[in-house]
Amino acid sequence: MRLVRRNALGIYAVYAAAIVSGLVVTPIVLHTLGEEPFGIWAFIGAVTIYLSVLDLGVGPSIVRFAAEARGRRSTEDTNALASVGLALYGVIGLATLPIGAVLAWAVPALVDTPDNLVWAARVSTFLVVLSIAARFPLGLFNNLLVGQQRFDLQNLANFVAAVLYAVLVAVLLPHGGGLVLLGALTLGTTLLRLALPLAWLRRELPELRVRRALVTRERLRELTSFSWSNFLVHLANKVVFATDVVVVGIVLGAEATALYAIPAKLFTLAFGLGSVGTSLLYPAFAEHEGAGEADRQRRLLLAGLRGGTAAAVFLALPLLLIPDQLIEGWVGQGKGESSPVLALLALVLVVHQPIYLVTHYLIARARQREIARVLVVAGAANIGLSVMLAFTVGIWGVALSTLVTDLAVILYVFPALVAPATSVGVAAFARAALRPVLPAAVAALVVLVGIGRATEPDTLLELLPLGLAWFLVCGFALWRFGFDETERTTIGRQLRPPSAPVPEAL
């Protein structure tokens, strides 16, 4: 894998910035706007995410084909891919605008917005729509760089944008602007995030040429046929990350949306941080596929499963065992209904991690159709069950629905799809995934249950020593008992800085 250390550290830096941004921005937005406008803003963020499915799966396909072309050392295929992708994205970007305008007009009715916030909600929504439309043409070149495993460039842009957004919200929002200001800041920082990596494009792909002559029906058909299943996967994944908030907003209103959005934000940050390794593995899976290295691909999958589970339990156990303390320390008292939601989403975090990994693996192997069908069926079931449970038991039922459907997916996917594709038995996958769970659970009993519940910290300052203790104790337990000696050596070698060459004697 190329630039593993730089890419991994870069992604962790991005998520560190995102976590700090979330810790700063969310309380500011909540306390400055109030609970109902905050719920409307959370609803806008969730419902506009669905416009990103207009990508139609082209983005992951470009990453996959770019990595495969790199494995074959084929510059011409990369040029053709860029030309076809730009043509598709140009059309998609233009189509996003009228669809987004209709959505912006409808948002106040969908979430039962007060009269004084109707136009602010519409303008804010359309500004967010513009940021999504810009992702299509500009995102093409970012995807090409990711296909070259240059995550570090994307990480730099994401880090700068996250920090800038947090600073601008903290400085400007208390002085007014409300929902419209938040939409404008989202648009501005998104444009910066997309444009910054382009400064390295020519250096990384010096022979890249976008030409109209390379856009042919055959190439369009090849890219779109592969992308269709990716689109279904992408659409189904939105159920985990966005539909819950939308369902709560439509069924229960803006204030309930605010109560759900708080744990949903923590879940999103934790899942993103826990899936860093998976993001790095996807182009590597595709590159091994292009090079015909099936055995290395299988070993990488098993290592990724163990590492992904270790990261997931490390992040999920605090959300599961001390959710009330985390929420109170973050946004203050009075959010008791958010605690069971956070505990259930912590379990979703652990269950969804292996699903996310094997989905990337199957897409890299061009076997995405089967997993796409499974995820679409599960997504539809999740929506129906979420609506029913929202009406009957409230917001925590929506999180329960996501957990139940994810459990059904994982119990089906590994024996039916992954084992046949890899020629690896289900027992081997179970051993790889479960080994980190026991040491993490023991560490959690000592730190989170023993110390955390005994001392009852309820402010961020008081939670800080507990978090440091968790990092040290669980980190040691996972490193020592969650991985074998060979895996520890491999990880250490990948993350260790390269040795400086020894100069020849004069």
VEXDREN-2710 file (C-alpha; in Angstrom, 1 decimal):
% VEXDREN-2710
k/r/px/py/pz
1/MET/0.0/0.0/0.0
2/ARG/1.3/3.4/-1.0
3/LEU/1.9/6.2/1.6
4/VAL/0.1/4.3/4.4
5/ARG/1.7/6.2/7.2
6/ARG/1.0/9.6/5.7
7/ASN/-2.5/8.7/4.6
8/ALA/-3.5/7.2/8.0
9/LEU/-2.1/10.0/10.1
10/GLY/-3.6/12.5/7.7
11/ILE/-7.1/11.0/8.0
12/TYR/-6.8/10.8/11.8
13/ALA/-5.8/14.5/11.8
14/VAL/-8.9/15.3/9.8
15/TYR/-11.1/13.4/12.2
16/ALA/-9.4/15.0/15.2
17/ALA/-10.2/18.4/13.6
18/ALA/-13.8/17.2/12.9
19/ILE/-14.2/16.0/16.5
20/VAL/-12.9/19.3/17.9
21/SER/-15.1/21.2/15.4
22/GLY/-18.1/19.2/16.5
23/LEU/-17.4/19.7/20.1
24/VAL/-17.2/23.4/19.5
25/VAL/-19.7/24.0/16.8
26/THR/-22.7/21.9/17.9
27/PRO/-23.1/23.6/21.4
28/ILE/-22.7/27.0/19.8
29/VAL/-25.3/26.4/17.1
30/LEU/-27.7/24.7/19.6
31/HIS/-27.4/27.5/22.2
32/THR/-27.3/30.4/19.7
33/LEU/-30.2/29.3/17.5
34/GLY/-32.3/27.4/20.0
35/GLU/-33.5/23.8/20.0
36/GLU/-36.1/24.1/17.2
37/PRO/-33.9/26.0/14.7
38/PHE/-31.0/23.6/15.5
39/GLY/-33.4/20.7/14.7
40/ILE/-34.2/22.4/11.3
41/TRP/-30.5/22.8/10.5
42/ALA/-29.9/19.1/11.4
43/PHE/-32.9/18.2/9.1
44/ILE/-31.5/20.3/6.3
45/GLY/-28.1/18.5/6.6
46/ALA/-29.7/15.1/6.6
47/VAL/-32.2/15.6/3.8
48/THR/-29.8/17.3/1.4
49/ILE/-27.4/14.4/1.8
50/TYR/-29.8/12.5/-0.5
51/LEU/-28.8/14.8/-3.4
52/SER/-25.4/13.2/-3.2
53/VAL/-26.9/10.0/-4.5
54/LEU/-27.2/11.8/-7.9
55/ASP/-23.6/10.9/-8.1
56/LEU/-25.2/7.6/-9.3
57/GLY/-22.2/5.6/-7.9
58/VAL/-19.8/7.3/-10.4
59/GLY/-17.4/8.5/-7.7
60/PRO/-16.5/5.1/-6.1
61/SER/-16.3/3.6/-9.7
62/ILE/-13.8/6.3/-10.7
63/VAL/-11.7/5.5/-7.6
64/ARG/-11.9/1.8/-8.4
65/PHE/-11.0/2.1/-12.1
66/ALA/-8.3/4.7/-11.5
67/ALA/-6.6/2.3/-8.9
68/GLU/-7.0/-0.6/-11.3
69/ALA/-5.5/1.4/-14.2
70/ARG/-2.6/2.4/-11.8
71/GLY/-2.1/-1.4/-11.1
72/ARG/-1.8/-1.9/-14.9
73/ARG/0.3/1.2/-15.4
74/SER/-2.2/2.4/-18.1
75/THR/-2.1/6.2/-18.6
76/GLU/-4.6/6.0/-21.5
77/ASP/-7.2/4.3/-19.4
78/THR/-6.8/7.0/-16.8
79/ASN/-7.3/9.7/-19.4
80/ALA/-10.4/8.0/-20.8
81/LEU/-11.8/7.6/-17.3
82/ALA/-11.3/11.3/-16.5
83/SER/-12.9/12.4/-19.8
84/VAL/-16.0/10.2/-19.4
85/GLY/-16.3/11.1/-15.7
86/LEU/-16.2/14.8/-16.4
87/ALA/-18.9/14.5/-19.0
88/LEU/-21.1/12.6/-16.7
89/TYR/-20.5/14.9/-13.7
90/GLY/-21.2/18.0/-15.8
91/VAL/-24.7/16.7/-16.6
92/ILE/-25.3/15.5/-13.0
93/GLY/-24.2/18.9/-11.5
94/LEU/-26.6/20.8/-13.8
95/ALA/-29.4/18.4/-12.9
96/THR/-28.8/18.9/-9.2
97/LEU/-29.8/22.5/-9.3
98/PRO/-33.5/22.3/-10.2
99/ILE/-34.0/19.3/-8.0
100/GLY/-32.3/21.1/-5.1
101/ALA/-34.5/24.2/-5.7
102/VAL/-37.6/22.1/-5.4
103/LEU/-36.3/20.4/-2.2
104/ALA/-35.4/23.8/-0.7
105/TRP/-38.9/25.0/-1.3
106/ALA/-40.4/21.9/0.3
107/VAL/-38.1/21.7/3.5
108/PRO/-40.3/24.0/5.7
109/ALA/-43.3/21.9/5.0
110/LEU/-41.5/18.6/5.6
111/VAL/-40.2/19.6/9.1
112/ASP/-43.1/21.9/10.2
113/THR/-41.0/25.1/10.3
114/PRO/-42.3/28.2/12.1
115/ASP/-43.4/31.1/9.8
116/ASN/-40.4/33.3/10.8
117/LEU/-37.9/30.7/9.7
118/VAL/-39.5/29.5/6.4
119/TRP/-37.4/31.6/4.1
120/ALA/-34.3/31.2/6.1
121/ALA/-34.7/27.5/5.9
122/ARG/-35.2/27.6/2.1
123/VAL/-32.2/29.9/1.4
124/SER/-30.0/27.8/3.7
125/THR/-31.1/24.6/2.1
126/PHE/-30.3/25.9/-1.4
127/LEU/-26.9/27.1/-0.4
128/VAL/-26.2/23.6/0.9
129/VAL/-27.5/22.2/-2.5
130/LEU/-25.0/24.4/-4.3
131/SER/-22.2/22.9/-2.2
132/ILE/-23.4/19.4/-3.2
133/ALA/-23.6/20.4/-6.9
134/ALA/-20.1/21.6/-6.9
135/ARG/-18.8/18.3/-5.6
136/PHE/-19.6/16.5/-8.8
137/PRO/-17.3/18.2/-11.4
138/LEU/-14.6/19.1/-8.8
139/GLY/-14.9/15.8/-7.0
140/LEU/-13.9/13.9/-10.2
141/PHE/-10.2/15.0/-9.8
142/ASN/-10.3/14.3/-6.1
143/ASN/-11.4/10.8/-6.9
144/LEU/-8.6/10.4/-9.4
145/LEU/-6.1/11.4/-6.7
146/VAL/-7.7/8.9/-4.2
147/GLY/-7.3/6.2/-6.9
148/GLN/-3.6/7.0/-6.8
149/GLN/-3.8/6.5/-3.0
150/ARG/-3.1/10.2/-2.4
151/PHE/-5.5/10.5/0.5
152/ASP/-3.0/12.9/2.1
153/LEU/-4.0/15.6/-0.3
154/GLN/-7.7/15.1/0.4
155/ASN/-6.9/15.0/4.1
156/LEU/-5.1/18.3/3.9
157/ALA/-8.1/20.0/2.3
158/ASN/-10.6/18.4/4.7
159/PHE/-8.5/19.5/7.7
160/VAL/-8.2/23.1/6.5
161/ALA/-12.0/23.2/5.7
162/ALA/-13.0/21.7/9.0
163/VAL/-10.9/24.1/11.1
164/LEU/-12.0/27.1/9.1
165/TYR/-15.7/26.2/9.4
166/ALA/-15.4/25.8/13.1
167/VAL/-13.6/29.1/13.6
168/LEU/-16.0/31.0/11.3
169/VAL/-19.1/29.6/13.1
170/ALA/-17.6/30.4/16.5
171/VAL/-16.8/34.0/15.5
172/LEU/-19.7/34.9/13.3
173/LEU/-22.8/33.0/14.4
174/PRO/-23.2/34.7/17.8
175/HIS/-23.5/38.0/16.0
176/GLY/-26.4/36.9/13.9
177/GLY/-27.0/35.3/10.5
178/GLY/-28.7/32.1/11.7
179/LEU/-29.5/29.3/9.3
180/VAL/-28.5/31.4/6.2
181/LEU/-25.0/32.0/7.6
182/LEU/-24.6/28.3/8.3
183/GLY/-25.6/27.5/4.7
184/ALA/-23.2/30.1/3.3
185/LEU/-20.3/28.8/5.5
186/THR/-21.0/25.3/4.3
187/LEU/-20.9/26.4/0.7
188/GLY/-17.7/28.4/1.1
189/THR/-15.7/25.8/3.0
190/THR/-16.9/23.0/0.6
191/LEU/-15.5/24.9/-2.4
192/LEU/-12.2/25.3/-0.6
193/ARG/-12.1/21.6/0.3
194/LEU/-12.7/20.6/-3.3
195/ALA/-10.3/23.1/-4.9
196/LEU/-7.3/22.8/-2.7
197/PRO/-6.1/19.3/-3.8
198/LEU/-6.2/20.4/-7.5
199/ALA/-2.9/22.2/-6.9
200/TRP/-1.2/18.8/-6.8
201/LEU/-3.1/17.2/-9.7
202/ARG/-0.6/17.9/-12.4
203/ARG/2.3/16.7/-10.3
204/GLU/0.6/13.4/-9.4
205/LEU/-0.9/12.8/-12.9
206/PRO/1.5/14.6/-15.3
207/GLU/0.2/12.8/-18.3
208/LEU/-3.5/13.4/-17.5
209/ARG/-5.4/14.7/-20.6
210/VAL/-9.2/15.3/-20.7
211/ARG/-10.3/15.0/-24.3
212/ARG/-13.7/15.0/-26.0
213/ALA/-12.6/12.2/-28.3
214/LEU/-12.2/9.8/-25.4
215/VAL/-15.9/10.1/-24.5
216/THR/-17.5/7.2/-26.3
217/ARG/-20.8/5.4/-25.9
218/GLU/-18.9/2.2/-25.0
219/ARG/-17.0/3.9/-22.2
220/LEU/-20.0/5.7/-20.9
221/ARG/-21.9/2.3/-20.8
222/GLU/-19.0/0.6/-19.1
223/LEU/-18.7/3.2/-16.3
224/THR/-22.5/3.7/-15.8
225/SER/-23.2/-0.1/-15.8
226/PHE/-20.6/-0.6/-13.1
227/SER/-21.7/2.5/-11.2
228/TRP/-25.4/1.5/-11.0
229/SER/-24.7/-1.1/-8.3
230/ASN/-22.4/1.4/-6.5
231/PHE/-25.3/3.9/-6.7
232/LEU/-27.6/1.3/-4.9
233/VAL/-24.9/0.7/-2.3
234/HIS/-24.5/4.5/-1.8
235/LEU/-28.3/5.0/-1.5
236/ALA/-28.6/2.2/1.0
237/ASN/-25.8/3.6/3.1
238/LYS/-27.7/6.9/3.4
239/VAL/-30.2/5.0/5.5
240/VAL/-27.6/4.5/8.2
241/PHE/-26.3/8.1/8.1
242/ALA/-29.2/10.3/7.2
243/THR/-32.6/8.6/7.0
244/ASP/-32.9/8.4/10.8
245/VAL/-32.8/12.1/11.2
246/VAL/-35.2/12.6/8.3
247/VAL/-37.7/10.1/9.7
248/VAL/-37.6/11.7/13.1
249/GLY/-38.1/15.2/11.6
250/ILE/-41.1/14.3/9.5
251/VAL/-42.8/12.0/12.0
252/LEU/-41.9/13.8/15.3
253/GLY/-40.9/17.4/14.4
254/ALA/-38.0/19.7/14.8
255/GLU/-37.5/19.5/18.5
256/ALA/-37.3/15.7/18.4
257/THR/-34.9/16.0/15.5
258/ALA/-32.6/18.1/17.7
259/LEU/-32.6/15.4/20.4
260/TYR/-31.8/12.7/17.8
261/ALA/-29.2/14.8/15.9
262/ILE/-27.0/15.2/19.0
263/PRO/-26.2/11.4/19.3
264/ALA/-26.3/11.0/15.5
265/LYS/-23.5/13.6/15.3
266/LEU/-21.3/11.6/17.7
267/PHE/-22.1/8.4/15.8
268/THR/-21.1/9.9/12.5
269/LEU/-17.8/11.2/13.9
270/ALA/-17.0/7.9/15.6
271/PHE/-17.9/5.9/12.5
272/GLY/-15.8/8.1/10.3
273/LEU/-12.8/7.8/12.7
274/GLY/-13.3/4.1/13.0
275/SER/-13.5/3.5/9.2
276/VAL/-10.2/5.2/8.4
277/GLY/-8.5/1.9/7.7
278/THR/-11.3/0.8/5.4
279/SER/-11.1/4.1/3.4
280/LEU/-7.4/3.4/2.9
281/LEU/-8.0/-0.3/1.9
282/TYR/-10.5/0.3/-0.9
283/PRO/-8.0/1.5/-3.6
284/ALA/-5.5/-1.1/-2.4
285/PHE/-8.1/-3.9/-2.9
286/ALA/-8.8/-2.6/-6.4
287/GLU/-5.0/-2.4/-7.2
288/HIS/-4.5/-6.0/-6.1
289/GLU/-7.4/-6.9/-8.3
290/GLY/-5.8/-5.2/-11.3
291/ALA/-2.5/-6.9/-10.6
292/GLY/-4.1/-10.4/-10.1
293/GLU/-2.9/-10.6/-6.5
294/ALA/-5.8/-12.6/-4.9
295/ASP/-3.8/-14.0/-1.9
296/ARG/-2.6/-10.6/-0.8
297/GLN/-6.1/-9.2/-1.3
298/ARG/-7.5/-11.9/1.1
299/ARG/-4.9/-11.3/3.7
300/LEU/-5.6/-7.6/3.5
301/LEU/-9.3/-8.2/4.0
302/LEU/-8.8/-10.3/7.2
303/ALA/-6.3/-7.8/8.6
304/GLY/-8.7/-5.0/7.8
305/LEU/-11.6/-6.8/9.5
306/ARG/-9.6/-7.2/12.7
307/GLY/-8.2/-3.7/12.7
308/GLY/-11.7/-2.2/11.9
309/THR/-13.3/-4.1/14.7
310/ALA/-10.6/-2.9/17.1
311/ALA/-11.2/0.7/16.1
312/ALA/-15.0/0.3/16.3
313/VAL/-15.1/-1.2/19.8
314/PHE/-12.5/1.4/21.0
315/LEU/-14.8/4.2/19.9
316/ALA/-18.2/2.5/20.6
317/LEU/-17.8/1.4/24.2
318/PRO/-17.8/4.9/25.7
319/LEU/-20.9/5.8/23.7
320/LEU/-22.5/2.6/24.9
321/LEU/-21.6/2.6/28.6
322/ILE/-21.6/6.3/29.5
323/PRO/-23.8/8.0/26.9
324/ASP/-25.6/10.3/29.4
325/GLN/-22.3/11.6/30.8
326/LEU/-20.9/12.3/27.3
327/ILE/-24.0/14.1/26.2
328/GLU/-24.4/16.2/29.3
329/GLY/-20.7/17.1/29.2
330/TRP/-21.0/18.1/25.6
331/VAL/-24.3/20.1/25.3
332/GLY/-25.6/20.3/28.9
333/GLN/-28.5/18.9/30.8
334/GLY/-32.0/18.3/29.6
335/LYS/-31.2/15.9/26.8
336/GLY/-32.1/12.6/28.6
337/GLU/-34.0/11.2/25.5
338/SER/-30.7/11.3/23.6
339/SER/-28.9/8.8/25.8
340/PRO/-30.6/5.6/24.8
341/VAL/-30.3/6.7/21.1
342/LEU/-26.5/7.1/21.5
343/ALA/-26.2/3.7/23.2
344/LEU/-28.1/1.9/20.4
345/LEU/-26.1/3.8/17.7
346/ALA/-22.9/2.6/19.5
347/LEU/-23.9/-0.9/18.8
348/VAL/-24.7/0.0/15.2
349/LEU/-21.1/1.4/15.0
350/VAL/-19.7/-2.0/15.9
351/VAL/-22.0/-4.0/13.6
352/HIS/-21.8/-1.7/10.6
353/GLN/-18.0/-1.6/10.4
354/PRO/-17.5/-5.1/8.9
355/ILE/-20.4/-4.4/6.5
356/TYR/-18.7/-1.3/5.3
357/LEU/-15.4/-3.1/4.9
358/VAL/-16.7/-6.1/2.9
359/THR/-18.8/-3.8/0.8
360/HIS/-15.7/-2.0/-0.3
361/TYR/-14.0/-5.3/-0.9
362/LEU/-16.8/-6.6/-3.1
363/ILE/-16.9/-3.4/-5.1
364/ALA/-13.2/-3.6/-5.7
365/ARG/-13.7/-7.2/-6.9
366/ALA/-16.5/-6.0/-9.3
367/ARG/-19.0/-8.1/-7.3
368/GLN/-21.1/-5.2/-6.1
369/ARG/-24.4/-6.3/-7.5
370/GLU/-25.2/-8.9/-4.8
371/ILE/-24.3/-6.6/-1.9
372/ALA/-26.2/-3.8/-3.5
373/ARG/-29.4/-5.8/-3.6
374/VAL/-28.9/-6.8/0.1
375/LEU/-28.3/-3.3/1.2
376/VAL/-31.3/-1.9/-0.7
377/VAL/-33.7/-4.5/0.8
378/ALA/-32.3/-3.8/4.3
379/GLY/-32.6/0.0/3.7
380/ALA/-36.2/-0.3/2.7
381/ALA/-36.9/-2.5/5.7
382/ASN/-35.1/0.0/7.9
383/ILE/-37.2/2.9/6.7
384/GLY/-40.5/1.0/7.2
385/LEU/-39.5/-0.2/10.7
386/SER/-38.2/3.2/11.7
387/VAL/-41.5/5.0/10.8
388/MET/-43.4/2.3/12.7
389/LEU/-41.2/2.5/15.8
390/ALA/-41.0/6.3/15.7
391/PHE/-44.8/6.4/16.0
392/THR/-45.0/3.7/18.7
393/VAL/-42.0/4.2/21.0
394/GLY/-40.3/7.5/20.0
395/ILE/-36.8/8.4/18.8
396/TRP/-34.9/5.5/20.3
397/GLY/-37.0/3.1/18.2
398/VAL/-35.5/4.7/15.1
399/ALA/-32.0/3.8/16.3
400/LEU/-33.2/0.3/17.2
401/SER/-34.5/-0.2/13.7
402/THR/-31.1/0.5/12.2
403/LEU/-29.4/-1.9/14.6
404/VAL/-31.9/-4.7/13.8
405/THR/-31.5/-4.4/10.0
406/ASP/-27.7/-4.2/10.2
407/LEU/-27.6/-7.4/12.3
408/ALA/-29.7/-9.1/9.6
409/VAL/-27.3/-7.9/6.9
410/ILE/-24.2/-9.1/8.6
411/LEU/-25.7/-12.5/9.4
412/TYR/-26.5/-13.0/5.7
413/VAL/-23.6/-11.3/3.9
414/PHE/-20.7/-13.2/5.3
415/PRO/-21.8/-16.8/4.6
416/ALA/-23.7/-16.0/1.4
417/LEU/-21.4/-13.5/-0.3
418/VAL/-18.1/-12.9/1.3
419/ALA/-17.0/-16.5/2.0
420/PRO/-17.6/-17.7/-1.6
421/ALA/-15.9/-14.6/-3.0
422/THR/-12.7/-15.2/-0.9
423/SER/-12.6/-19.0/-0.4
424/VAL/-12.3/-18.2/3.3
425/GLY/-14.6/-19.8/5.9
426/VAL/-16.9/-17.9/8.1
427/ALA/-15.1/-19.1/11.2
428/ALA/-11.9/-17.4/10.0
429/PHE/-13.8/-14.1/9.6
430/ALA/-15.3/-14.5/13.0
431/ARG/-11.9/-15.1/14.6
432/ALA/-10.5/-12.1/12.9
433/ALA/-13.4/-9.8/14.0
434/LEU/-13.9/-11.1/17.6
435/ARG/-10.3/-11.2/18.9
436/PRO/-10.2/-7.5/19.8
437/VAL/-13.6/-7.5/21.5
438/LEU/-12.7/-9.3/24.8
439/PRO/-9.6/-7.1/25.7
440/ALA/-11.6/-4.0/24.9
441/ALA/-14.5/-5.2/27.1
442/VAL/-12.3/-5.9/30.0
443/ALA/-10.7/-2.4/29.7
444/ALA/-14.2/-0.9/29.6
445/LEU/-15.3/-2.7/32.8
446/VAL/-12.3/-1.2/34.6
447/VAL/-12.3/2.4/33.1
448/LEU/-15.8/3.2/31.9
449/VAL/-17.9/1.2/34.4
450/GLY/-15.6/1.2/37.4
451/ILE/-14.0/4.6/37.3
452/GLY/-16.5/6.4/35.0
453/ARG/-19.6/5.5/36.9
454/ALA/-17.9/5.9/40.3
455/THR/-16.7/9.4/39.7
456/GLU/-19.7/10.6/37.5
457/PRO/-17.9/13.2/35.4
458/ASP/-20.4/15.5/33.7
459/THR/-18.4/18.2/32.0
460/LEU/-15.8/18.1/29.2
461/LEU/-13.1/19.1/31.6
462/GLU/-14.0/16.3/34.0
463/LEU/-14.4/13.8/31.2
464/LEU/-10.9/14.5/29.9
465/PRO/-8.9/12.4/32.5
466/LEU/-11.4/9.6/31.9
467/GLY/-10.9/9.8/28.2
468/LEU/-7.1/9.7/28.6
469/ALA/-7.3/6.7/30.9
470/TRP/-9.5/4.9/28.3
471/PHE/-7.1/5.8/25.5
472/LEU/-4.1/4.3/27.4
473/VAL/-5.8/1.3/29.0
474/CYS/-7.9/0.2/26.0
475/GLY/-5.2/1.1/23.6
476/PHE/-2.7/-1.1/25.4
477/ALA/-5.2/-4.0/25.8
478/LEU/-6.0/-3.9/22.1
479/TRP/-2.4/-3.7/21.0
480/ARG/-1.2/-6.4/23.3
481/PHE/-4.1/-8.9/23.1
482/GLY/-6.2/-7.8/20.1
483/PHE/-3.4/-8.5/17.5
484/ASP/-0.9/-11.2/17.2
485/GLU/2.9/-10.6/16.9
486/THR/2.9/-10.7/13.1
487/GLU/0.1/-8.1/12.9
488/ARG/1.8/-5.8/15.4
489/THR/5.1/-6.0/13.4
490/THR/3.3/-5.3/10.1
491/ILE/1.4/-2.3/11.5
492/GLY/4.5/-0.9/13.2
493/ARG/6.4/-1.3/9.9
494/GLN/3.7/0.5/7.9
495/LEU/3.4/3.4/10.4
496/ARG/7.1/3.8/11.1
497/PRO/8.9/6.7/9.4
498/PRO/11.1/5.6/6.6
499/SER/14.8/5.3/7.5
500/ALA/17.1/7.9/6.0
501/PRO/19.5/6.5/3.5
502/VAL/23.1/6.0/4.8
503/PRO/25.4/8.2/2.7
504/GLU/28.3/6.5/1.0
505/ALA/31.7/7.0/2.4
506/LEU/33.7/9.8/0.7
END
